[in-house]
Amino acid sequence: MGPVDIRIEKGRPLDRPAPPPPRPRASWHLRANAIVVGWLGLTVAVALAGDALPAPRWLLVHVFLLGAVSTAILIWSEHFTVALLRVRTPPERGSLTRLALLNAR
């Protein structure tokens, strides 16, 4: 018997590309932020409608602040709480319930 040459190489094999990192919350944020974009679109529609609506200034401010801003605060406060405190991501059902309750007013 002769000497045995054993090599240990670190890293992945060169013939397979590395898989993309998992991003489970990316699709959630994309869907949740679509609600904010919808509120912003409604804000633009109210601004363009102008005096055709009753109390246009009141409606414009409230659609923007109570719709778009409060929804964005709810979504991103949860995101940053999970990210900065490094806690487990809450169930999506709870997040959907909070968003539904906020937007059902």
MARBA-3410 file (N, C-alpha, C, O; in Angstrom, 1 decimal):
105
0.8,-1.2,0.0,0.0,0.0,0.0,0.9,1.2,0.0,1.9,1.3,0.7 ~ 0.5,2.2,-0.8,1.2,3.5,-0.9,0.5,4.6,-0.1,-0.6,4.3,0.5 ~ 1.1,5.7,-0.1,0.5,6.8,0.7,-0.8,7.3,0.0,-1.0,7.1,-1.2 ~ -1.7,7.7,0.8,-3.0,8.2,0.3,-3.0,9.7,0.3,-2.7,10.3,1.3 ~ -3.4,10.3,-0.8,-3.5,11.8,-0.9,-4.9,12.2,-0.7,-5.8,11.9,-1.5
-5.2,12.9,0.4,-6.5,13.3,0.8,-6.5,14.9,0.8,-5.7,15.5,1.5 ~ -7.5,15.5,0.0,-7.6,16.9,0.0,-9.0,17.3,0.5,-10.0,16.7,0.1 ~ -9.0,18.3,1.4,-10.3,18.8,1.8,-10.4,20.2,1.3,-9.6,21.1,1.7 ~ -11.4,20.4,0.5,-11.6,21.7,-0.1,-12.8,22.4,0.5,-13.8,21.8,0.7 ~ -12.6,23.7,0.9,-13.7,24.4,1.5,-14.5,25.1,0.4,-14.0,25.3,-0.7
-15.8,25.3,0.7,-16.6,26.0,-0.3,-17.5,25.0,-1.0,-17.5,23.8,-0.7 ~ -18.2,25.5,-2.0,-19.1,24.7,-2.8,-18.5,24.2,-4.0,-17.5,24.8,-4.5 ~ -19.0,23.2,-4.6,-18.4,22.7,-5.9,-18.6,23.7,-7.0,-19.6,24.5,-7.0 ~ -17.7,23.8,-7.9,-17.8,24.8,-8.9,-18.8,24.6,-10.0,-19.2,25.5,-10.7 ~ -19.3,23.3,-10.1,-20.2,23.0,-11.2,-21.7,23.4,-10.8,-22.5,23.5,-11.7
-22.0,23.7,-9.5,-23.3,24.1,-9.1,-23.3,25.6,-8.7,-22.5,25.9,-7.8 ~ -24.3,26.4,-9.2,-24.3,27.8,-8.7,-24.9,27.8,-7.3,-25.7,26.9,-6.9 ~ -24.6,28.8,-6.5,-25.1,28.9,-5.2,-26.6,29.2,-5.2,-27.0,30.0,-6.0 ~ -27.4,28.6,-4.4,-28.8,28.9,-4.4,-29.0,30.3,-3.8,-28.3,30.8,-2.9 ~ -30.1,31.0,-4.2,-30.3,32.4,-3.7,-30.7,32.3,-2.2,-31.3,31.3,-1.8
-30.4,33.3,-1.5,-30.8,33.2,-0.1,-32.3,33.3,0.1,-33.0,34.0,-0.7 ~ -32.9,32.6,1.1,-34.3,32.6,1.2,-34.8,34.0,1.7,-34.2,34.6,2.6 ~ -35.9,34.4,1.2,-36.5,35.7,1.6,-38.0,35.5,1.8,-38.8,35.9,1.0 ~ -38.3,34.9,2.9,-39.7,34.6,3.2,-40.6,35.8,3.4,-41.8,35.8,3.1 ~ -40.0,36.9,3.9,-40.8,38.1,4.2,-40.9,39.1,3.0,-41.7,40.0,3.0
-40.1,38.8,2.0,-40.1,39.8,0.8,-41.5,39.8,0.1,-41.9,40.9,-0.2 ~ -42.1,38.7,-0.1,-43.4,38.7,-0.8,-44.4,39.2,0.1,-45.4,39.9,-0.4 ~ -44.3,39.0,1.4,-45.3,39.6,2.4,-45.2,41.1,2.3,-46.2,41.8,2.2 ~ -44.0,41.7,2.3,-43.9,43.2,2.3,-44.3,43.7,1.0,-44.9,44.8,0.9 ~ -44.1,43.0,-0.1,-44.6,43.5,-1.4,-46.1,43.5,-1.4,-46.6,44.5,-1.9
-46.8,42.5,-0.9,-48.2,42.5,-0.9,-48.8,43.6,0.1,-49.7,44.3,-0.2 ~ -48.1,43.7,1.3,-48.6,44.6,2.3,-48.4,46.1,1.8,-49.3,46.9,2.1 ~ -47.3,46.3,1.2,-47.0,47.7,0.7,-47.9,48.1,-0.5,-48.0,49.2,-0.8 ~ -48.5,47.1,-1.1,-49.5,47.4,-2.2,-50.7,48.1,-1.6,-51.3,48.9,-2.3 ~ -51.0,47.8,-0.4,-52.1,48.5,0.3,-51.8,50.0,0.4,-52.6,50.9,0.2
-50.5,50.3,0.8,-50.1,51.7,1.0,-50.1,52.4,-0.4,-50.5,53.5,-0.5 ~ -49.7,51.7,-1.4,-49.7,52.3,-2.8,-51.1,52.6,-3.2,-51.4,53.6,-3.8 ~ -52.0,51.7,-2.8,-53.5,51.9,-3.1,-54.0,53.2,-2.4,-54.7,54.0,-3.0 ~ -53.6,53.3,-1.1,-54.0,54.6,-0.4,-53.4,55.8,-1.1,-54.0,56.8,-1.2 ~ -52.1,55.7,-1.5,-51.5,56.8,-2.2,-52.2,57.2,-3.5,-52.4,58.3,-3.9
-52.6,56.1,-4.2,-53.4,56.3,-5.4,-54.7,57.0,-5.2,-55.1,57.9,-5.9 ~ -55.4,56.6,-4.1,-56.6,57.2,-3.7,-56.4,58.7,-3.3,-57.2,59.6,-3.6 ~ -55.3,59.0,-2.7,-54.9,60.3,-2.3,-54.8,61.2,-3.6,-55.3,62.3,-3.6 ~ -54.1,60.7,-4.6,-53.9,61.4,-5.8,-55.3,61.6,-6.5,-55.6,62.7,-7.0 ~ -56.2,60.6,-6.5,-57.5,60.7,-7.1,-58.3,61.8,-6.3,-59.0,62.6,-7.0
-58.2,61.9,-5.0,-58.9,62.9,-4.3,-58.4,64.3,-4.6,-59.1,65.2,-4.7 ~ -57.1,64.4,-4.7,-56.4,65.6,-5.1,-56.9,66.1,-6.4,-57.1,67.3,-6.7 ~ -57.0,65.2,-7.4,-57.4,65.6,-8.7,-58.9,65.9,-8.8,-59.3,66.7,-9.6 ~ -59.7,65.3,-8.0,-61.1,65.5,-8.0,-61.4,66.9,-7.5,-62.4,67.6,-7.9 ~ -60.6,67.4,-6.5,-60.7,68.7,-6.0,-62.0,69.1,-5.4,-62.5,68.4,-4.5
-62.6,70.2,-5.9,-63.9,70.7,-5.4,-65.1,69.9,-5.7,-66.2,70.2,-5.2 ~ -65.0,68.9,-6.5,-66.1,68.0,-6.8,-66.5,67.2,-5.6,-67.7,66.7,-5.6 ~ -65.7,67.0,-4.7,-65.9,66.2,-3.5,-66.3,67.1,-2.3,-65.9,68.3,-2.2 ~ -67.2,66.6,-1.4,-67.5,67.4,-0.2,-66.2,67.5,0.7,-65.6,66.5,1.0 ~ -65.9,68.6,1.2,-64.8,68.9,2.1,-63.5,68.3,1.6,-62.9,67.4,2.1
-63.0,68.8,0.4,-61.9,68.2,-0.3,-60.6,68.2,0.5,-59.8,67.3,0.5 ~ -60.3,69.3,1.3,-59.1,69.4,2.0,-59.1,68.4,3.2,-58.1,67.7,3.4 ~ -60.2,68.3,3.9,-60.3,67.3,5.0,-60.1,65.9,4.5,-59.4,65.1,5.1 ~ -60.8,65.6,3.4,-60.7,64.3,2.8,-59.3,64.0,2.3,-58.8,62.9,2.5 ~ -58.7,64.9,1.7,-57.3,64.7,1.2,-56.3,64.4,2.4,-55.5,63.5,2.3
-56.4,65.2,3.4,-55.5,65.0,4.6,-55.8,63.7,5.2,-54.9,63.0,5.6 ~ -57.0,63.3,5.4,-57.4,62.1,6.1,-57.1,60.9,5.3,-56.7,59.8,5.8 ~ -57.3,60.9,4.0,-57.0,59.7,3.2,-55.5,59.5,3.2,-55.0,58.4,3.3 ~ -54.7,60.6,3.2,-53.3,60.4,3.2,-52.8,60.0,4.6,-52.1,59.0,4.7 ~ -53.2,60.7,5.6,-52.7,60.4,6.9,-53.3,59.1,7.5,-52.5,58.2,8.0
-54.6,59.0,7.5,-55.2,57.8,8.1,-55.1,56.6,7.3,-55.2,55.5,7.8 ~ -55.0,56.8,6.0,-54.9,55.6,5.1,-53.4,55.2,4.9,-53.0,54.2,5.4 ~ -52.7,56.0,4.1,-51.3,55.6,3.7,-50.3,55.6,4.8,-49.6,54.6,5.0 ~ -50.3,56.7,5.6,-49.3,56.8,6.6,-49.5,55.8,7.8,-48.6,55.1,8.2 ~ -50.7,55.7,8.2,-51.0,54.7,9.3,-50.8,53.3,8.9,-50.2,52.5,9.7
-51.1,52.9,7.7,-50.8,51.6,7.2,-49.3,51.3,7.1,-48.9,50.2,7.5 ~ -48.6,52.3,6.6,-47.2,52.1,6.5,-46.5,52.0,7.8,-45.6,51.2,8.0 ~ -47.0,52.8,8.8,-46.4,52.7,10.2,-46.7,51.3,10.7,-45.8,50.8,11.4 ~ -47.9,50.8,10.5,-48.2,49.5,11.1,-47.3,48.4,10.4,-46.7,47.5,11.2 ~ -47.1,48.4,9.2,-46.3,47.4,8.5,-44.8,47.5,8.9,-44.2,46.5,9.2
-44.3,48.7,8.8,-42.8,48.9,9.0,-42.5,48.8,10.5,-41.3,48.5,10.8 ~ -43.4,49.2,11.4,-43.0,49.0,12.8,-42.9,47.6,13.2,-42.0,47.2,14.0 ~ -43.7,46.7,12.6,-43.6,45.3,12.8,-42.3,44.8,12.2,-41.6,44.0,12.9 ~ -42.0,45.2,11.0,-40.7,44.8,10.4,-39.5,45.2,11.2,-38.6,44.3,11.4 ~ -39.4,46.4,11.6,-38.2,46.8,12.4,-38.2,46.3,13.8,-37.1,46.1,14.3
-39.3,46.0,14.4,-39.3,45.3,15.7,-38.7,43.9,15.5,-37.9,43.5,16.3 ~ -39.1,43.2,14.5,-38.6,41.8,14.3,-37.1,41.9,13.9,-36.3,41.1,14.4 ~ -36.7,42.8,13.1,-35.4,42.9,12.6,-34.4,43.4,13.7,-33.3,42.8,13.9 ~ -34.8,44.4,14.5,-33.8,44.9,15.4,-33.8,44.1,16.7,-32.7,44.0,17.3 ~ -34.9,43.6,17.1,-34.9,42.8,18.4,-34.5,41.3,18.1,-34.3,40.5,19.0
-34.5,41.0,16.8,-34.1,39.6,16.4,-35.0,38.5,17.0,-34.6,37.5,17.6 ~ -36.3,38.8,17.0,-37.3,37.9,17.5,-37.9,37.1,16.3,-37.7,37.5,15.1 ~ -38.6,36.1,16.6,-39.2,35.3,15.6,-40.3,36.1,14.9,-41.0,36.9,15.5 ~ -40.4,35.9,13.6,-41.4,36.6,12.8,-42.8,36.1,13.2,-43.1,34.9,13.3 ~ -43.7,37.1,13.5,-45.1,36.7,13.9,-45.8,36.0,12.8,-45.5,36.2,11.6
-46.8,35.3,13.1,-47.6,34.6,12.1,-48.2,35.6,11.1,-48.7,36.7,11.5 ~ -48.3,35.2,9.9,-48.9,36.1,8.9,-50.3,36.4,9.1,-50.9,37.5,8.8 ~ -51.0,35.5,9.7,-52.5,35.6,10.0,-52.7,36.8,11.0,-53.6,37.6,10.8 ~ -51.8,37.0,12.0,-52.0,38.1,12.9,-51.7,39.4,12.2,-52.4,40.4,12.5 ~ -50.7,39.4,11.4,-50.4,40.7,10.6,-51.6,41.0,9.7,-51.9,42.2,9.6
-52.1,40.0,9.0,-53.3,40.3,8.1,-54.5,40.8,8.9,-55.2,41.7,8.5 ~ -54.7,40.3,10.1,-55.8,40.7,10.9,-55.6,42.1,11.4,-56.6,42.9,11.3 ~ -54.4,42.5,11.8,-54.2,43.9,12.2,-54.4,44.9,11.0,-55.0,45.9,11.1 ~ -53.9,44.5,9.8,-54.1,45.3,8.6,-55.5,45.4,8.3,-56.0,46.5,7.9 ~ -56.3,44.3,8.4,-57.7,44.4,8.0,-58.5,45.3,9.0,-59.3,46.0,8.6
-58.1,45.1,10.3,-58.8,46.0,11.3,-58.5,47.4,11.1,-59.4,48.3,11.2 ~ -57.3,47.7,10.8,-56.9,49.1,10.6,-57.6,49.7,9.3,-58.1,50.9,9.4 ~ -57.7,49.0,8.3,-58.2,49.5,7.0,-59.7,49.3,6.9,-60.3,49.8,6.0 ~ -60.4,48.6,7.9,-61.8,48.4,7.8,-62.6,49.6,8.4,-63.8,49.6,8.4 ~ -61.9,50.5,9.0,-62.6,51.6,9.7,-63.5,52.3,8.8,-64.1,53.3,9.3
END
